[in-house]
Amino acid sequence: MTQSPRIPSAIALVATLFCAPTQATTPPEGALEVELNKLEQRADACVTYLVFGNRTATDFTSLQLELVLFDDQGLIQQRLALEAAPLTAGKTSVKLFEVADTRCDQLGRLLINDVTVCADDTGARSDCLQRIAPRSRLSTQLIK
């Protein structure tokens, strides 16, 4: 009896499927979306409206961001720390931050330079910066 050329191919395919590493059955946690949504000038301060979309399964009790503000020429204007928490799992929220002595029309971009503190109910987390997905609806960029 001669063997069909398809049989070795089928055996190889089945062996590959059963021997290949399996992927995790639980999906990875989602992103922490941060969107620069609006800038509003008030006297000598620029009010920054940030929209946070917590697409994870985690309630964050602390999320301190180190932001660096650049002017429209690319020069660093100032560095500030912002506390964005609490951020509830699966929820979108808006946070306003006043940046003193700053003109909104002179901001070129905002850099999320670091996450200085990130914690949930179990304690400190080290994966928050990697999870941040920045974007902007304005000509002023939000980057990391």
Secondary structure, DSSP 8 states (H G I E B T S, - for coil): ----THHHHHHHHHHHHHHS----SS-----EEEEEEEEEEETTEEEEEEEEEE-SS--EEEEEEEEEEEETTS-EEEEEEEE---B-TT-EEEEEEEEET--GGGEEEEEEEEEEEEEETTEE-S-HHHHEEEEESSSSEEE-
